Structure formats: structure tokens, C-alpha cells
Amino acid sequence: MIWSLCCASSGLLVAGRVWAGELAGVTVTPHQVQPTLKYRRPHEGTMGARVQLFVRGPAQEPRLAGESPREWLDRREWTWQDISLQPAIPAGALGVWSFNGQDQRWGVGRSFPLQAEGLPEVPVTLAEPQCWITAVTFLASQGTRPDRLLVHVVNHAGDRLALKSLQLWLPRSGESSHTFWPGPRHDLETVVPAGEPGYIDLQVAPLPLGYAVLELRTDRETLWAQVRVRPEAFDISGGWIFDSKTPWKGDRPGQSPFLDILAHLHVNTAHYEKAGGYSDDPDLVKRYPLKRFHRLWPLEEWDTEEWLPTIHAVEFLGEPQYGGGRPVPPQEVLEKLLPYRPSRLATTVTHSEERIWRFYAGLSDYPHFDAYRVVAPAADAWRQYNRWGGRQISWGAPLETIGDLCRSLRELNRPAPTAVWSQGPHHDWGGGFFGGGRKRRSPTPDELRAQAQHALASRITSLYWFNLSPRSLAMFPDLWEPMTLVGREIQMLEPFYLTGAATHFERRPDSQGAPDWELSVISAPSGAVLFALDTAYTADPSENVFRFGEPRPARFQFPLPDWLRHPKRVVRVDAGGVHPVEWKPVAEGVEVDDQASRDRMYLVVQDERELAGVEARRQQALAREAEYPLNREAFEGVVTSGRRE
């Protein structure tokens, strides 16, 4: 078929007929799996893609390759779709028709005709993207309505990419949350070099919370993204902290030794909706404010100006990929989240099995996963990792696979932010994991920190410790200090995590090809956080724990994006402060010489005033720790008292 397309004053002229609607753009997010992860069963099927069709109205009742969206879902060629759940797109508005292909039939390189009432028949090709929006962050200088927008772009093409303008499409108040109308447009003069990342950093009028579409026009193509507008903050959760079987409150009104510990650990969030003894105690809530994530239903109770600042996200579906032994189909997950779409509350889903979680990509606003690398249930097959000199172990998996899981979830759900449940102390892991002789039922301090650092290096924007119940904390007090240091460092570097994007990852083996270091870069407008994570640890055959060696000479080269290639300073950063380090500029980044083991974080800045900000935030973290001191004796007295508050 020969297509004849041209513009007409009242619409699109195709083969002599004027059509009012049009397919404005297509975003393809290819499926992927991590080859480093080992499973008892292979990955299912071939690689499909998550597809978003951005359509200008009027348009309705689409058919793709001659079939309705519901028919493709019923035939199990798609894992989920929201097209049949969308209202008709009116003239002048924009709609987004989304689906997730099951396998290669709907993967990169395939094409299909799109038909809909109001549209001409259009051939759609699912091309491998060369440029895309990789991260979108909204920040609020005050209140809950964001007034700063950061958009990070990847240009994998062979030519430079000139960013011309950014148009926001927003829903109208009182109308469908997924019918978008033209909003503010910002002209740009940004050039992204070939093969490089780039970013846009805009001050905007306060934006309403809800969904939006970004239309980023360039000199080659238009990039599109549908996003949830929510003010980003790096929250640290303690999980299900209110253990009903263990007393936690204590005798002193308005104070709790248990909540003192959580505050000292920089925990500001928990998995609860209303917790008796806490939520109904104004003095405790004032002294220990905790954001919540839970079902948060009915909406009219929680979607209010009063409660919005106290909400992290909606989460109530458990682990749908496990589902208690019966996985919950992705479409069912989508339909359970649908009532929250018109609200101002972001949704999150717990992913648990990388082998199949591509089928659930794109379902929630703020996806996260739980996977732990020692003495815990796991979806991957730990004895299949050829990592320990031919020895098979059942009590642990490579700690660095946390990073693999984070990168997988991030890329499948881009440009949405992601979070992670990170392994902390837990009183209830055991069973068959001790068949290999491991006695410790939670991570060691080094194992805990390593898992958190691999997640942070991937650029998560919240971390949830599993699980800081009173019993868990009482059983493993040697983990309090490592969690405190991780929390302090997050506070110190939070602006770089939130405004940045992951721009580099590299596995660096030693001269014999064995694991040695992993290097990662998170690049923000004002600087970059560089991670060197030690992968030369060993599995101790006597105590069955992972052990790191003594510091060794190390030379690291970190590629930096174009705007950071001439830094003023490079420093080492940890919970103890900012430290000088030997460094020099190299062709596309910086080189650092150090004595290192376990992990190192370095900070690259263009303006040395950024370092003063890092130290100021460290002092704020230390002040919080002093305000909420660790009182082990008082805490253990409450836990063992037998009271039921």
C-alpha cells in the first residue's frame, strides 16, 4: 500500500480524506532479562515490549492488527492493556493507549496496522529506540505541588540531538485523569552529544498532582512519556514496624524507645495505614512523624490536603508475581489499581521475580522489588551461581545481583522512579537455609551494607528496610549502626540521587577474569556520585558468611557526561564527611587512585559550594541522631516486658 500523507487546515489528509485525529507518537520500551541471574526454570518466551501510543483526538474504539485490545489480551498475546478502559479522546486532546506484549510477536522490529474511529489506518513499527526519556523527576520547593521538573534523556544515535521544546499535557479538573490537554510549553536550547546523556532542568508553575504527558520535540524526532506528577523525596521505610505480638510503646507518654531507634536510623516511612497506639496518639505522631504506604482506602478520606504530605504511596497487593503460589495476572493488577488513577496518590507494586516481571512493567507509578541475598526465600536458584571457586552454597547469592535486579526494574519501567526493599534484620528467616551450616539468621553488617549500596548505585529514590519490627531489631542490634550510616549518607547525597540519572555501569574483573569491582555513575546537573563496589569478597566456608578483604590499591576510571567533564573537585564521601582523594581528569571523565575495599563513594562537583551543602546535610543527620539516641537497655526492657500496649 502506498501512503499519501499531508497536512490539511482541519486535520490530516490521507488518500483524499481529511481525518481529524492522528497518531502523534509511539514509545517502545523493549523487554529485557538479566543474564547474570540463575533460575530453576528458564525465562519464559521471547522478548516483547511495552508500547504506548500517543493519539490526538478525536479517536476511539481502536483495533490493532485487525483485533480489539480485549481480544489480544484474551488470546494471551498481551499481558495487560488499558486501551479498552480509556474514554474516547475528544478533539484537541491527547490520549495514551498502552499495552504490554507477551513475546516477540509484539517486540522490537515488528509492525502492525492501527485502525480507530477518527483515525486513518496507520502502520505502526515497533522500532528499537535510539533516543528516549530515561528519568523524570518532579520536586516541590514547598508544599506538595511540584515547581521543578527534571528530564533526563539518552541519545544512543550516531548524531547529536538538539532539544527544541518541552510541552506538558495535563488533564482538566473534573474530567478524565487520562484525557490530556495542552499545558505549558517551554522552548529549549539544549544539545545532547552523540552517544551521550543529557538533561533538562526547568522551574515551572506549581503543577497539579496526577498524570501528565511530556512531549519533547527534537531536531530528529519527538520523544513522549506519560508520567505521574508527584513530589519526589528519598524516603527510608522500616517496613511493617508495628508488630502486634511485641510491645513497643513503653511507659513514658509521648516517647517510645523503639521509635527513637527508628528515627535514629533515619526511618521516616512505614507500612501502615492506622496503627493503634501510634496513629491515635498525637504526641507520638508529632515526635515521630512517619509517612505511610498501604491501601489508603476510601480515597475521599486520604486524598486530602491534610493527609497528602504524610503519604508515601498506595501499596496493598502483596507480591502479585508470587500471589501465595498463584500469580496474579498483570491485567488483574491493573484493574485493582484503576480506582486510584483519578486521585493524587501514587501507586506502587512489589515485584518479586525478575524472570517474569517484564510482564508487569508499567503497571504502577513507583515500582519496587523485594529480593534478599542471604538466608531468605528467593526466586533465583542460589546453588547455580558459579561464583565461589566451584563450591555451591544454599545460604546466599552474589550480593551484586541486587544491582542487576535494580537496573532491570529501572529500564523496564522507565522513566518512572523505582525503589527497593533492602535486607535488614528479620527475626523469622530460617528453615532450610541453615542446612549448609550458617547460624546467623540475618545479614552481617557487611552483607547488609553491600546490598543497600548496590541498590543505591543503580539510582533508586527510596529504600525500604525489611523488616524493622521490635523483635527483629532486638535480635540483631549489631545492625543498628550500619543502617544509621547508610541513612546518614542518603541524607548527605539526596539531592544528587533525586535530580540525577544513572549514566554508567561497568563490571571490572581482575587480571584473572575474576570479579573485582563494579563501577556506577549517577549524574545530576550539579555533580555526580561515583560508586566503586567491591565484588572480590569470598564465601567463608566455616561461618558461611560473605567476607571482604583488607583495603587494596585501586585505580578507577569513571566516564562522565559532557556537562561534568571539567570538574572543580573530586572527593570521597562517607558518613564521616568529605575527604580528599587523589584524582585527575581523563579524556571522558576522571581517574581516582585509592586504597579501597567493600565500597567507595566519590563526589564530582562543578561548584565547591556543593560540598558545603553535603556537610550541612551531614550535620543535620547527626543532629537527628543526637535528638533520638539509641537506648538499647530501655528498648529491650520494653520488648521483654510482656506488655501488650
C-alpha distance (Angstrom), angle and dihedral (degrees) to the residues before:
residue distance angle dihedral
M1 . . .
I2 3.81 . .
W3 3.81 113.0 .
S4 3.80 120.2 -148.5
L5 3.82 112.2 -166.6
C6 3.78 129.3 175.1
C7 3.78 137.9 145.6
A8 3.77 122.2 -97.0
S9 3.79 126.4 -169.2
S10 3.79 92.5 -113.9
G11 3.79 99.9 35.3
L12 3.77 143.6 -50.0
L13 3.81 119.9 -30.2
V14 3.81 112.5 -144.0
A15 3.78 121.6 172.3
G16 3.80 91.7 -24.7
R17 3.80 97.7 -45.4
V18 3.81 126.4 103.2
W19 3.80 114.9 -134.5
A20 3.78 120.8 -167.3
G21 3.81 97.6 -156.1
E22 3.79 129.2 58.7
L23 3.78 143.5 -176.0
A24 3.80 99.5 -110.0
G25 3.78 99.0 -176.1
V26 3.79 149.4 -23.3
T27 3.80 128.9 -135.7
V28 3.80 116.5 -161.9
T29 3.81 120.5 -167.9
P30 3.82 107.0 -172.8
H31 3.76 119.3 -140.4
Q32 3.78 117.2 -115.4
V33 3.79 140.5 177.6
Q34 3.78 130.7 -155.0
P35 3.83 111.0 -113.2
T36 3.81 90.6 -160.6
L37 3.80 92.6 68.8
K38 3.80 119.8 87.5
Y39 3.79 125.7 -146.8
R40 3.78 138.9 -178.7
R41 3.80 87.9 -126.7
P42 3.80 126.4 35.2
H43 3.77 122.8 -108.1
E44 3.77 110.6 -77.7
G45 3.79 118.4 -106.9
T46 3.78 129.7 -36.1
M47 3.79 128.6 -50.5
G48 3.79 118.9 -76.6
A49 3.81 126.9 173.3
R50 3.78 141.9 -122.4
V51 3.80 107.3 -116.2
Q52 3.80 130.9 -163.2
L53 3.80 120.7 -171.3
F54 3.81 113.9 -160.6
V55 3.80 107.4 -153.2
R56 3.79 130.2 -173.5
G57 3.79 112.6 -146.7
P58 2.83 158.7 -77.5
A59 3.79 89.9 66.7
Q60 3.78 137.8 124.1
E61 3.81 145.0 151.6
P62 3.80 97.9 37.9
R63 3.78 125.3 -164.8
L64 3.79 121.7 -160.9
A65 3.80 118.5 -155.9
G66 3.79 87.0 -10.7
E67 3.82 96.8 -56.4
S68 3.79 133.9 96.2
P69 3.83 119.3 -111.5
R70 3.80 91.0 -111.3
E71 3.81 90.5 54.5
W72 3.81 92.4 53.4
L73 3.80 89.2 48.9
D74 3.81 92.7 48.7
R75 3.81 89.8 50.0
R76 3.83 88.6 53.9
E77 3.77 93.4 -122.9
W78 3.79 88.2 119.6
T79 3.80 125.1 43.9
W80 3.80 94.5 -154.4
Q81 3.78 141.2 -8.6
D82 3.79 135.9 -179.0
I83 3.80 97.1 -169.0
S84 3.80 95.6 99.1
L85 3.82 88.7 48.5
Q86 3.82 94.8 55.7
P87 3.80 125.1 96.8
A88 3.78 121.1 -120.4
I89 3.80 111.8 -78.3
P90 3.82 109.7 -118.4
A91 3.79 124.3 -141.1
G92 3.78 112.3 -78.6
A93 3.81 93.5 20.1
L94 3.77 133.2 99.8
G95 3.79 128.2 -131.3
V96 3.79 132.9 -173.9
W97 3.81 120.4 -138.1
S98 3.80 109.7 -164.4
F99 3.79 134.8 -174.8
N100 3.79 137.8 161.3
G101 3.80 116.6 -135.3
Q102 3.79 118.6 -136.4
D103 3.80 97.9 -145.2
Q104 3.81 146.6 -18.2
R105 3.82 92.3 -51.1
W106 3.84 83.5 77.0
G107 3.78 97.3 28.6
V108 3.78 138.0 106.0
G109 3.80 113.9 -49.0
R110 3.79 96.1 25.4
S111 3.80 125.7 112.8
F112 3.78 138.5 -165.2
P113 3.81 138.9 177.5
L114 3.80 117.8 -102.8
Q115 3.78 118.2 -149.3
A116 3.79 127.9 178.5
E117 3.75 139.8 153.3
G118 3.80 104.7 -88.6
L119 3.82 95.2 22.3
P120 3.78 132.7 88.1
E121 3.79 114.2 -122.3
V122 3.80 104.3 -85.2
P123 3.81 128.7 -167.7
V124 3.81 109.8 -130.7
T125 3.81 119.5 -159.1
L126 3.79 119.2 -164.6
A127 3.79 95.6 -142.6
E128 3.79 124.5 -175.1
P129 3.81 102.6 -101.7
Q130 3.79 117.0 -116.2
C131 3.80 95.2 -178.1
W132 3.78 128.1 26.2
I133 3.78 146.3 157.3
T134 3.78 104.3 -99.3
A135 3.83 103.3 179.2
V136 3.80 136.4 11.6
T137 3.80 122.0 -170.1
F138 3.80 130.2 -177.3
L139 3.80 118.9 -161.3
A140 3.80 129.7 -172.3
S141 3.79 120.9 -149.1
Q142 3.81 88.2 -159.8
G143 3.78 136.5 -2.5
T144 3.79 121.8 3.2
R145 3.82 102.9 -62.8
P146 3.81 111.8 93.8
D147 3.79 119.0 -126.7
R148 3.80 98.9 175.6
L149 3.80 126.2 64.9
L150 3.81 126.2 -168.2
V151 3.78 121.3 -171.6
H152 3.80 121.6 -175.2
V153 3.79 119.6 -159.4
V154 3.80 133.0 -165.7
N155 3.81 119.3 -148.9
H156 3.81 109.5 -166.6
A157 3.78 92.4 162.4
G158 3.79 123.6 108.8
D159 3.81 94.0 -114.9
R160 3.78 134.6 58.9
L161 3.79 117.7 -91.5
A162 3.81 120.3 -137.4
L163 3.80 114.1 -154.4
K164 3.83 108.1 -145.2
S165 3.81 108.0 175.7
L166 3.79 144.1 -15.1
Q167 3.80 118.5 -140.8
L168 3.80 121.2 -168.7
W169 3.79 117.9 -150.8
L170 3.81 114.0 -160.2
P171 3.81 136.1 -177.9
R172 3.78 119.2 -110.3
S173 3.78 118.2 -114.2
G174 3.79 111.6 -94.7
E175 3.81 94.1 14.6
S176 3.80 132.8 93.8
S177 3.81 113.9 -49.7
H178 3.82 88.8 -136.5
T179 3.80 100.1 48.8
F180 3.80 106.2 91.9
W181 3.78 129.5 -159.7
P182 3.81 129.2 -166.3
G183 3.81 111.5 -78.9
P184 3.80 134.1 170.9
R185 3.79 117.9 -20.8
H186 3.78 122.1 -154.7
D187 3.81 122.5 -162.5
L188 3.79 113.8 -138.5
E189 3.79 138.0 -159.6
T190 3.80 99.8 -170.4
V191 3.79 125.2 134.1
V192 3.80 121.7 -162.5
P193 3.81 112.3 -158.7
A194 3.80 120.2 -128.1
G195 3.79 112.6 -80.1
E196 3.81 92.1 9.1
P197 3.79 140.9 108.1
G198 3.78 123.2 -115.8
Y199 3.77 138.5 -178.5
I200 3.80 146.1 -152.1
D201 3.80 120.8 -145.5
L202 3.80 114.1 -170.3
Q203 3.78 136.1 176.0
V204 3.80 106.0 -143.5
A205 3.77 137.9 179.7
P206 3.83 109.4 -89.5
L207 3.79 107.2 -73.9
P208 3.81 125.8 -141.0
L209 3.80 115.5 -113.0
G210 3.78 113.3 -108.6
Y211 3.78 135.4 65.9
A212 3.79 128.3 -27.5
V213 3.78 139.6 173.7
L214 3.80 122.8 -132.8
E215 3.80 117.6 -149.7
L216 3.80 108.8 -167.7
R217 3.79 112.0 -172.5
T218 3.78 118.7 -157.8
D219 3.78 135.7 174.4
R220 3.83 90.0 -97.3
E221 3.79 109.5 30.0
T222 3.77 143.2 -15.7
L223 3.79 117.5 -101.6
W224 3.79 118.9 -150.3
A225 3.80 135.8 -164.3
Q226 3.79 135.6 171.4
V227 3.80 110.4 -148.1
R228 3.80 142.4 173.0
V229 3.80 111.5 -116.4
R230 3.81 105.7 -136.0
P231 3.81 131.3 140.7
E232 3.79 106.6 -103.9
A233 3.79 120.4 -134.6
F234 3.79 130.6 164.8
D235 3.80 102.2 -114.8
I236 3.81 124.5 -173.0
S237 3.78 115.1 -153.7
G238 3.78 130.9 -162.0
G239 3.79 93.5 -156.7
W240 3.80 119.5 -138.5
I241 3.78 94.6 -0.3
F242 3.79 100.3 160.5
D243 3.79 99.4 79.5
S244 3.80 105.8 -170.8
K245 3.81 91.5 -158.0
T246 3.80 95.7 57.4
P247 3.82 127.5 56.4
W248 3.78 113.5 -122.0
K249 3.77 110.0 158.8
G250 3.79 104.6 79.0
D251 3.79 130.0 -158.7
R252 3.80 103.4 -78.6
P253 3.83 112.7 92.3
G254 3.78 113.3 -120.3
Q255 3.81 93.6 12.6
S256 3.80 137.2 84.7
P257 3.83 126.4 -176.7
F258 3.82 87.4 -150.4
L259 3.81 94.5 53.4
D260 3.81 88.6 44.4
I261 3.81 88.0 61.1
L262 3.81 92.7 49.3
A263 3.81 91.9 49.1
H264 3.80 89.8 48.0
L265 3.82 87.7 53.9
H266 3.84 88.5 53.8
V267 3.80 91.8 -113.5
N268 3.81 109.3 159.4
T269 3.81 100.8 162.0
A270 3.79 138.2 53.4
H271 3.78 140.7 178.4
Y272 3.79 102.3 -102.7
E273 3.77 141.2 100.8
K274 3.79 102.8 -163.2
A275 3.80 119.0 -3.2
G276 3.78 117.2 -165.9
G277 3.78 111.9 -125.6
Y278 3.81 91.5 23.5
S279 3.81 111.5 45.7
D280 3.79 91.3 43.6
D281 3.82 93.9 48.0
P282 3.85 108.3 82.2
D283 3.81 92.5 -169.8
L284 3.82 92.6 55.9
V285 3.80 92.5 44.5
K286 3.80 90.5 51.4
R287 3.80 94.4 48.1
Y288 3.82 95.9 39.8
P289 3.83 109.0 28.4
L290 3.80 111.1 -171.4
K291 3.78 127.3 -173.5
R292 3.76 113.8 -139.0
F293 3.75 140.0 -141.6
H294 3.77 119.9 -168.6
R295 3.81 139.5 106.0
L296 3.84 92.2 -54.7
W297 3.77 94.3 -164.3
P298 2.99 139.5 -168.7
L299 3.77 92.2 45.9
E300 3.77 95.8 -147.7
E301 3.79 88.7 63.5
W302 3.81 96.4 51.2
D303 3.80 105.8 28.1
T304 3.80 93.3 78.3
E305 3.77 136.1 114.4
E306 3.80 88.8 -111.1
W307 3.81 96.2 55.5
L308 3.82 103.2 32.4
P309 3.84 95.1 84.1
T310 3.81 89.3 53.6
I311 3.82 96.6 53.5
H312 3.78 125.7 93.2
A313 3.82 98.5 177.1
V314 3.80 145.7 -51.8
E315 3.81 112.5 -88.2
F316 3.79 124.9 161.0
L317 3.81 109.0 126.8
G318 3.80 99.2 89.7
E319 3.82 111.0 -150.3
P320 3.81 105.2 -27.5
Q321 3.81 93.8 -177.0
Y322 3.79 87.3 61.5
G323 3.78 99.4 28.1
G324 3.79 94.5 -179.7
G325 3.78 89.7 -61.5
R326 3.82 96.4 -38.6
P327 3.78 112.0 79.0
V328 3.79 113.6 -134.5
P329 3.83 108.9 -123.8
P330 3.81 113.3 -113.1
Q331 3.81 92.2 -120.8
E332 3.79 89.8 56.3
V333 3.81 89.6 51.3
L334 3.81 90.1 51.5
E335 3.78 93.1 50.1
K336 3.81 92.3 49.6
L337 3.82 89.1 54.3
L338 3.82 94.9 45.9
P339 3.83 96.0 90.9
Y340 3.81 88.8 63.0
R341 3.80 95.2 56.0
P342 3.82 96.2 87.5
S343 3.81 91.0 46.4
R344 3.79 131.6 85.2
L345 3.81 91.8 -120.0
A346 3.80 119.2 105.8
T347 3.81 117.4 -136.0
T348 3.78 128.8 -137.4
V349 3.80 133.2 -169.1
T350 3.80 127.4 -159.1
H351 3.80 110.0 -127.2
S352 3.79 116.1 -160.9
E353 3.82 111.8 170.0
E354 3.79 120.8 51.7
R355 3.80 90.3 -168.0
I356 3.81 90.2 73.6
W357 3.80 107.5 11.3
R358 3.80 92.8 102.5
F359 3.82 85.1 76.2
Y360 3.84 88.3 63.0
A361 3.81 96.2 45.0
G362 3.78 115.9 134.8
L363 3.80 97.8 15.9
S364 3.80 98.7 116.0
D365 3.79 137.6 36.8
Y366 3.80 97.2 -125.2
P367 3.82 111.3 22.2
H368 3.79 123.0 -168.3
F369 3.79 137.7 171.5
D370 3.75 139.6 -146.1
A371 3.80 121.0 -140.9
Y372 3.78 126.6 141.9
R373 3.77 127.1 -162.8
V374 3.83 105.0 -148.5
V375 3.84 134.0 48.4
A376 3.80 95.2 -17.6
P377 3.81 137.9 106.4
A378 3.80 111.2 -86.5
A379 3.79 140.0 -178.0
D380 3.81 93.9 -139.1
A381 3.82 125.8 73.7
W382 3.80 107.2 -109.1
R383 3.80 96.3 -169.8
Q384 3.81 90.5 59.9
Y385 3.81 95.5 65.7
N386 3.80 110.2 106.9
R387 3.76 92.9 -153.1
W388 3.79 109.5 109.8
G389 3.80 105.8 64.8
G390 3.79 94.4 -82.7
R391 3.79 94.2 -44.6
Q392 3.79 118.9 126.6
I393 3.78 119.0 -145.9
S394 3.79 131.0 -172.0
W395 3.81 98.9 -169.8
G396 3.82 98.6 68.0
A397 3.80 148.4 18.1
P398 3.81 129.7 -149.1
L399 3.80 106.5 -67.5
E400 3.80 91.6 -141.8
T401 3.82 91.5 64.6
I402 3.81 85.3 81.1
G403 3.79 86.0 71.7
D404 3.81 91.2 48.8
L405 3.79 90.1 53.0
C406 3.81 92.3 47.8
R407 3.80 93.7 50.2
S408 3.80 91.3 48.0
L409 3.80 93.4 51.7
R410 3.81 91.5 44.2
E411 3.80 95.5 52.6
L412 3.80 95.8 42.9
N413 3.81 91.8 52.4
R414 3.81 101.1 35.2
P415 2.96 132.4 179.5
A416 3.82 90.8 23.4
P417 3.82 117.8 97.1
T418 3.80 116.6 -110.7
A419 3.79 136.9 -152.2
V420 3.79 136.8 -168.7
W421 3.77 141.3 -143.1
S422 3.80 102.5 -127.6
Q423 3.79 122.4 -157.8
G424 3.77 114.1 -101.2
P425 3.79 132.3 153.9
H426 3.79 116.0 -43.1
H427 3.77 127.4 176.7
D428 3.80 97.6 -153.9
W429 3.82 108.5 57.2
G430 3.77 114.7 109.5
G431 3.78 139.4 90.5
G432 3.77 118.2 103.2
F433 3.80 94.0 3.8
F434 3.78 89.2 82.3
G435 3.81 94.5 57.1
G436 3.79 87.0 95.7
G437 3.77 92.7 55.9
R438 3.80 101.8 -97.7
K439 3.78 109.3 145.0
R440 3.80 100.9 179.5
R441 3.80 110.6 90.1
S442 3.80 98.0 -159.8
P443 3.81 135.6 37.6
T444 3.78 120.6 -71.8
P445 3.81 115.7 -117.8
D446 3.83 90.1 -96.1
E447 3.81 93.0 47.6
L448 3.81 91.6 49.0
R449 3.80 93.9 49.7
A450 3.81 94.5 44.6
Q451 3.80 92.9 54.7
A452 3.80 91.9 48.9
Q453 3.81 92.2 47.2
H454 3.81 93.5 51.2
A455 3.81 88.3 52.9
L456 3.80 93.9 47.0
A457 3.81 91.8 48.6
S458 3.81 89.3 59.6
R459 3.84 90.3 58.1
I460 3.77 106.5 -106.5
T461 3.80 116.9 171.0
S462 3.83 100.0 -149.3
L463 3.79 135.2 26.7
Y464 3.80 126.8 -154.2
W465 3.79 118.2 -161.4
F466 3.79 113.5 -143.6
N467 2.91 108.4 -119.3
L468 3.81 132.0 -10.3
S469 3.78 101.0 168.1
P470 3.82 116.9 146.9
R471 3.81 91.7 -103.8
S472 3.79 92.5 50.6
L473 3.79 94.7 48.9
A474 3.79 91.9 45.9
M475 3.79 91.9 52.3
F476 3.82 96.5 51.1
P477 3.82 110.7 30.9
D478 3.82 90.6 156.5
L479 3.82 87.2 74.6
W480 3.80 95.4 59.4
E481 3.79 94.8 82.2
P482 3.85 96.5 46.6
M483 3.80 90.1 51.1
T484 3.81 90.4 47.9
L485 3.80 91.0 54.0
V486 3.80 93.0 47.7
G487 3.80 89.7 50.2
R488 3.80 92.5 48.1
E489 3.80 91.8 50.6
I490 3.81 91.1 49.2
Q491 3.81 89.5 54.7
M492 3.80 90.4 49.2
L493 3.81 94.6 51.6
E494 3.81 100.9 30.0
P495 3.84 96.9 114.3
F496 3.81 90.7 56.0
Y497 3.81 92.8 48.0
L498 3.79 92.8 49.3
T499 3.81 99.5 42.4
G500 3.79 95.6 37.0
A501 3.79 139.2 77.3
A502 3.79 133.2 -149.7
T503 3.81 106.8 -94.8
H504 3.81 104.7 165.8
F505 3.78 141.8 25.8
E506 3.80 127.2 173.2
R507 3.80 136.5 170.4
R508 3.79 108.8 -144.8
P509 3.82 115.0 -165.6
D510 3.79 124.5 -165.2
S511 3.81 124.2 -107.5
Q512 3.82 90.5 -80.3
G513 3.79 93.6 51.4
A514 3.82 94.1 -106.2
P515 3.84 121.2 135.0
D516 3.80 111.5 -82.6
W517 3.82 113.8 150.3
E518 3.78 141.2 -6.2
L519 3.82 116.8 -149.4
S520 3.81 124.5 -158.1
V521 3.80 135.6 174.1
I522 3.80 128.7 -156.8
S523 3.81 108.2 -167.8
A524 3.81 122.6 -158.6
P525 3.81 129.7 174.2
S526 3.82 92.9 -98.6
G527 3.79 101.0 35.8
A528 3.77 148.6 -33.5
V529 3.80 135.9 -102.4
L530 3.80 111.6 -139.2
F531 3.80 119.9 -159.1
A532 3.80 127.0 -161.7
L533 3.81 108.2 -175.7
D534 3.79 120.6 -169.6
T535 3.82 114.4 -125.5
A536 3.82 96.3 168.7
Y537 3.81 92.5 91.6
T538 3.80 120.4 126.4
A539 3.79 137.5 -140.0
D540 3.81 106.4 -112.1
P541 3.84 105.3 -133.2
S542 3.80 94.3 -156.2
E543 3.81 102.7 47.7
N544 3.81 97.4 20.5
V545 3.79 95.6 -131.0
F546 3.79 131.1 121.1
R547 3.81 114.1 -101.2
F548 3.78 130.2 -163.1
G549 3.78 123.0 -150.0
E550 3.76 130.5 -125.5
P551 3.83 119.5 -76.1
R552 3.81 111.9 -74.1
P553 3.80 133.5 -170.3
A554 3.81 110.1 -81.7
R555 3.76 135.5 178.4
F556 3.78 116.4 -164.7
Q557 3.80 129.2 -171.2
F558 3.80 116.0 -161.4
P559 3.82 120.8 -169.7
L560 3.79 112.2 -138.3
P561 3.80 130.9 -161.2
D562 3.77 119.4 -102.1
W563 3.82 95.9 -95.8
L564 3.82 93.6 55.1
R565 3.80 101.6 43.5
H566 3.79 96.2 105.5
P567 3.81 103.3 48.2
K568 3.77 124.7 180.0
R569 3.80 94.4 -144.8
V570 3.78 142.5 8.4
V571 3.80 116.3 -164.1
R572 3.77 138.3 169.6
V573 3.79 114.1 -113.8
D574 3.79 130.9 -161.1
A575 3.79 138.4 141.7
G576 3.81 88.8 -76.3
G577 3.80 92.9 62.0
V578 3.79 140.9 -101.5
H579 3.82 116.2 -28.6
P580 3.81 132.8 -172.2
V581 3.79 117.5 -109.9
E582 3.78 134.7 -175.4
W583 3.81 109.5 -103.2
K584 3.78 143.5 147.7
P585 3.79 136.6 -171.5
V586 3.81 117.7 -101.4
A587 3.77 131.4 -172.2
E588 3.82 98.8 -75.0
G589 3.79 103.3 10.0
V590 3.78 141.5 -23.6
E591 3.79 137.7 -49.8
V592 3.81 121.2 -143.2
D593 3.81 127.7 -164.2
D594 3.77 116.3 -159.0
Q595 3.80 147.7 142.6
A596 3.76 102.8 -113.2
S597 3.77 149.1 163.8
R598 3.82 135.2 159.3
D599 3.81 96.4 15.8
R600 3.77 143.1 -25.5
M601 3.79 129.5 -162.1
Y602 3.79 121.6 -162.6
L603 3.77 128.7 -174.5
V604 3.81 124.7 -145.8
V605 3.81 115.4 -161.2
Q606 3.78 135.7 178.2
D607 3.81 93.5 -160.5
E608 3.80 119.3 43.4
R609 3.79 89.8 -146.6
E610 3.80 86.2 77.3
L611 3.81 88.0 69.9
A612 3.80 90.4 57.3
G613 3.79 87.7 54.4
V614 3.79 91.2 52.0
E615 3.80 91.2 52.1
A616 3.81 92.1 45.6
R617 3.79 90.4 54.4
R618 3.81 89.7 47.7
Q619 3.79 89.8 54.4
Q620 3.79 89.9 49.7
A621 3.81 89.4 52.1
L622 3.80 91.3 49.3
A623 3.80 90.2 49.5
R624 3.80 89.7 53.7
E625 3.79 91.1 50.0
A626 3.82 89.6 51.1
E627 3.79 91.9 48.3
Y628 3.81 90.3 53.4
P629 3.82 104.7 37.1
L630 3.78 123.1 -170.4
N631 3.80 109.2 -106.0
R632 3.77 104.2 -179.7
E633 3.79 94.4 173.1
A634 3.82 94.0 53.5
F635 3.81 92.2 43.7
E636 3.78 94.8 49.7
G637 3.80 89.1 46.3
V638 3.81 89.7 58.9
V639 3.81 95.0 43.5
T640 3.80 94.0 50.6
S641 3.80 96.7 39.2
G642 3.81 94.5 91.1
R643 3.82 91.8 -132.3
R644 3.77 119.7 144.0
E645 3.79 106.9 -152.6
